[in-house]
Amino acid sequence: TGKFGAMMQVNIENDGPVYICC
């Protein structure tokens, strides 16, 4: 992931605003 993955749990496949939880 990138900037999103570093701060929140997001979809590892798509480095975007696709949060897995909450």
Sequence and secondary structure as in RCSB ss.txt:
>XXXX:A:sequence
TGKFGAMMQVNIENDGPVYICC
>XXXX:A:secstr
  HHHHHS B SSS SS BS  
